[in-house]
Amino acid sequence: MAEPIVDPLLLRIFIAFGLGALIGLEREQAESGGSFAGSRTFPLFALIGAVSQAFFPGLLPTVILALVVPLTVAYVAKVLTEHDIGLTTLTAAILTVLLGALTVHSERGAVFAIVIGGVVTVLLSAKPTIHGVVDRVDKSERRATLKFVLVVFVVLPLLPNRELDIVYGLNPRFIWFMVVFVTGLSFVAYILSRVIGARHGIALTGILGGFVSSTATTVSMAERTSEAPDIYRISAFSVVVASVVMFPRALVEVAVVNPALLPEVVVPLGAMTVVGLVLAGIGYWRSTLEPTIEADLENPFRLQPALFFGLVFAAVLVASQFANSRFGDAGIYATAFFSGLADVDAITLTLSRLAADGEISPAVATTGIVIGAIANTLTKVGLVWVLGTRRLGERVSVALGIVAVVGIVVVLL
């Protein structure tokens, strides 16, 4: 077998050097980082970590401690001379040493080092954007978010990771993890809606509102249309888009809980998504108004709604298991419909889990998820009729009615 052109260890050391140079270039351009350490120093940090791990792995902790001393001295000098107490560059320096060591540790370590190095560089360079996001979130929302995150990190490790008879065979850690996952998915969309929703108008409002809460978006648009009937075209577009975005959100949940089920579910939900977006696009194209309006969305990182979703999810999971054992597939479908009227996330996660455990077939899980999605779509139609205007109700009913029919047809084929 031919010898490699470049020694594998040497290649990984070059990778470490490149990661250090990447982070160093970013720090060189940063106002608070350039004077402390920059494009020359950071590659050296990475090389120190790489060489130590490659030839003296037992001394790596000592090397890091030895570096902490001059880094601390340099940091103190920076604080005294520039009155800048930021720890970002100091932290990045220590992390760069570890990334260098990780690069030569193993092949998997090299991959992780490259990914982490890229993420770190993006994070460091995104300082203005991140600060802008924080400035757009008021103090009460920040406190609520911090409380939620604190509870998540405290509660999750304490919950038993096994099925308990006392709670009807449920796995408490899995239930809470699903609560965190769904809430986190909503929170990402919520932050994006706060940052760029208003500037990009109603289209982005519908998309991001659908990921946060399609029901909340529907209620908000219906109430706004009731106050200003002339915006019914744009409001209909927003409601339809928010309702359709619910389907890709469900696909993300299926992919996390049961990736093997995704190929089956993606066909009906994908068809419903495409048809819904086409109908929404036609409605938007025919519209003559484009006001910049936003849905009234609340921060999803709040304990009370999260706990409520956890209870709903647990109840739907127990009810689905009971319905399956007592009534078979018909019980699953009935449970999917009635739970879908209120929330599609719970039934999507439940049926994905049951299919993963082998309690129901993938076909039954797929049909149940589609039924839940259709039921939730019908809820949106009912809300716009009750809270909105007749014109809004007619437009939304036609669009979402076609979407529901497409879902039924695809499942029955």
N, C-alpha and C positions, 0 to 999 in steps of 0.2 A: 504493500500500500504506500502511495506517495506521501512524502512528508508535507505538512501544511506549509504554505508560503510564509505565513506569519504565525509566530508562536501564539497559541490561544491565550496564554497568560498576558503576553505583551499586548495583544489586541484588547483585552479587557482593561488593562491599565490605560491604554489610549482612550477607551470609552470613558473611564473615570475622569481622565484629564478633560475630555470634551464636556462632560457634565459640569465639572468645576468651572470651565471657561464660560459655559452658557449662563450659569448663575452669576458668575463674576461680571460678565458684560452687563447684565441687568442691574447689578448693584453699583457698577461704575456710573451708570446713567442716573441712578437714584440720588436725589439731593442729600438725603440723610445717610446714604450708604457709601458713596464714593470715597469720602475721606477716611473711612474706617478700614475698608477692604474692598478691592475691586477686581479688575480683569486679570491681574497677575497673581494676586493672593489666593483667590478661590481655587484656581487649578492646583496650586500647591497644597491646599487643604485636601483636595480630592486625592492627590498623589500620596500624601501622607497616609490617608486611610487605606488606599489600595495596597501600597507597599507593606504596610504594617500587617494587614490581613493576609497577604500572600506569603510573607516570609517569617513574620513574628506574630501570629494570631493571638498567642497568649499575652502579648504585651499591648494589645490594642486598647484595653481600658486605661492602662498607664499612659499611653500616648495621648489619649483624649484628655485625661486629667492634666497632663503636662501642657497641652495646648490651652486649656481653660485659663491657666494663670496669665500668660501674656495677652490672651483675648480680653480677660477681665481688666487688666491694666490699660489696654488700648481703649476699652469701652469707657472706663472712668475718665481717661484723658479727653475722650470725645465729649463726654458730658460736661466736663469742666470748661473746655474751650469753646464748644459750640452750643452748649445748653440744650442738647438733644438727648432725651432719655429713652428713645425708642430702642427696643430689643430685637427688632426684626433682623438686622444684619448680623448681630451676634448669634442669634439662633440659626440663621441660614448658614453661617460658617461652621457651626458644630454639626449641623445636618449634612453639609457637604462632605465632611470627613467620614461620616457614617455611610453616605452614598458611595464614596470611593471604596470603602471596605466591602460594601454589599456587592459591588460590581464584580470583584474577583472571588467572592465567596462561592458562587455556584452559577450555573447557567440561568437558573430561575432567579437568583439574586440579581444578575445583570439585567434581566428583563424588568424586574421590579424597580431597580435603580433608575433605569431609563424612564419608566413611566412616572415614578415619583419626582425625578428631576424635572421632567416636563411640567408636571402639575405645579411644582414649587415655583418654577420660573413664571408661569402664567399668573399664579397667585401673587407673587411679588410685583409683577408689572401691572396688576389690576388694582393697585392701591386707590387711584382716584375713583374708579368705578365702584369699588366696595364701599368706600366712604360715602359716595353718593347714595348708594342703596341704604346705608344705615341712616343717613340724614333724612331720607324719605319715610322712615318708619318712626312713629312717635314713641315717646318714652314708655307709655303704658303698654304698647305692643311689644317693645323690647323686653320689658319686665316679664310679660306673659310668656314670651318665647324662651327666656332664660329659665323660668320656672318649669316649663314643660320639658326642656332639654335636661334639666337637673333631675326631674322625676324619672325620665326615661333611663338615664344612666344609673340611677340608684335602684329602680324597681326591676329592670330587666335582668340583671345578674342574680337577683334574689329569688326570682320565680323558678319553681322546679321545672326542669325540662323533660317531663314525662307525663303520661296520661294518668289522671287522678280520678278514682271512682267517686270521690266526694263532690266533684264538679261534673258528674255525668260523663266521665271518660275524656274530658278535655285536657289539652296540654296548655297550662297557663302561660308558659313562655312563648309558645307559638301564637296564642291569641294576642298577647301584648306586642309581639314583634309585628304582627299584621296591623295592629293599631298604629304603631310607629311608622310602618312603611306607607300606609295609606295617607296618614297625616303629613308625612314628609313629602310625598308626591304632591299633595295639595299646597304645601308651603312653598315649594320651589315655584310653582305657577303663580302663587299669590305674590311673591317677591317680584317676579317678572312683570306682573300686572301693575304693581305699584311703580316700578321703574320706567316701563316703556308703554304701558297700556294707553295712557291719555294721549301721548304724542302720536301714536299710530292709529288712533281712531277705533271705530266700532268693530272692525274685523278682528283685531287682536284682542279686543275686549271679549268677544264671543269665544275665541279659542282658549285664552287663558282662563276666562271665567268657567268654561266647561271643565277644565282640569281642576280648578279649585272646588267649584260646586255648580253643576249644571242647573240644579233646582234653584239655587239662590240667584243665578243669572237670569233664569226664566221669570222668577217673581219680580226681580228688579226691572227688567225690560217691560213686563206687562204693566206694572204700576206706572212707569214713566210714560208709556203709550196712553194709558188712561188719562194722564195729566196733559199730554200733548199728542192728540190723535194723529197729527200729520206725520209723525215719525214711525208709523206702523210698519213701513217697508223695511227700514233699517233695523227696527226692533225684531221683526220676524227673522231677518237674516241672522241676528245675534242669537236668538233663541234656537234656531235650527243648527247653527254651527256649534253652540255650546252643547246641545243634545247629541250631536254627531261625534264630537270630541270625546264624549263618554265612552265610545267604543274602543278607540286606541288606548285609552286609559285602562279599560278592562283587559286588553291584550297585554299590557305591561304587567298587570297583576297576575295573569295566567302564566306569563313567562317566568315570573319570580317563584311562584308556588309550584307549578307543574309544567316545566318546559316541553315535556313530551306531548302535552295536550295542545300546545300552541298551533301546530300545523292544521288541526281540525277546526279550532275556533276561529282562526284568522280568515277562513273562507267566508262564512256568513257575516261576521262582524266587519271584515274588510269590504265586502260588497255593500253593506249598509253604510259604511263610512264614505265610500266613493260616490254612491248615489246621493247621499245626503249633502256632500260638499258640492256636487254638480248642481243640485236644486238650489242650494244656498247661493251659489255663484250666479245662477240665472236671476234669482231674486235681487241680488245686489246690483247686477248689471242693469236691471230695469229701474232701479231706484234713482230718483232725481235728487235726493237729499243725502248728505253725509255729515251729520253733526257729530261732534266729538262727545260721546256720552260714555259713562262707565257704569258697570254694575256695582251694586253695593255689596262688597265682599268683606268678610271679616277674617282676621288672622286665624288660620286653622290650628296653630299651635296653642290651643287652649285646652285645659284639662277636662272641663265638663263635657264638651262635645266629643273629645277623644274617648273618655270613659263610656259615654253613651254608645259610641260606635262599637267599642269593645263588647258591651253587653248585647247589642244587636247582633254582632257577628257570632258571638257564642250561642245566642238563642237560635239563630238561623242554622248554625252547624248542628246543634242538638236536634232541632225540628226536622232538618233534612235527613239525618240519620234515622230518626224515628219513622218519618214518612216513608223512607226507602224500605225499612224492614217491615213496616205494616202494610203499605199499599203499593210498593214497588215503584216502577218508573212514574206512574201516574201521581204518586205522592210527591216525588221529586219535582215534577212539573208544576203541581199546585203550589208547593212551597216556593218555587222560583218565581211564580207569577205574583203571589201576594207579598213576598218580601221585596221583589223588584219594584213594586209600586212605591215603596218608601226609599229603598237604597239598593243600587245595583252592585256596589263594591262587596257587600257582605255575601251575597249569593254567588258572585263570581269567585271569591276566595274560597268559599265553602265547597262548591262543586269541584273546583280545581284540586282541593285537598282530598276530597272523597275519591276522585278519580286517581290521584296519585297513590292513595292507600289501597286501591283495588276494590273499594266498596261499591262503586258504580262504574259503568263502562264509559269510555271516552265519548261515545256517541250520545249517551244520556246526559253527560256533563255539558257537552256542547249545546245540545238542544235546550237544556235548562238555563244556561247562561244567556242564550239568545232570547228565551222567553222572559227572563228577568230584565234584559235590556229593552225589549219591546214594552213590557209593563211600565218601566220607568219612562219610556218615551210617551206612553199614553198619559202618564201623570203630567208631563209638560204640556200636553194638549189641553188637559182639563184646567190647568193653572191659568193658561192664557185666556181661556174662555171666561173663567170666573173673575180674574183680576184685570184683564185687558179689555180691548175693544173687539167688536165683531170682525172688522177687517183683519186685525192681527190674528184672531182665532181662525179665520178662514185660511189665511196664508200658511200658518203653522200647521194646521190640520192636514192640508193637502200635502205639504212637504214631508212631514213626519209620518203621515199615513202611508205614503209611497215607500218610505224607508222601512216601516214595519212590515209591509207586504213583501218587500224584497227579502228581508230576513226570514220570513216564514217560508217563502218559495225555496230559497237556497237550502234551508234545513230539511225540507221535505223531499228535495231531489235526491 
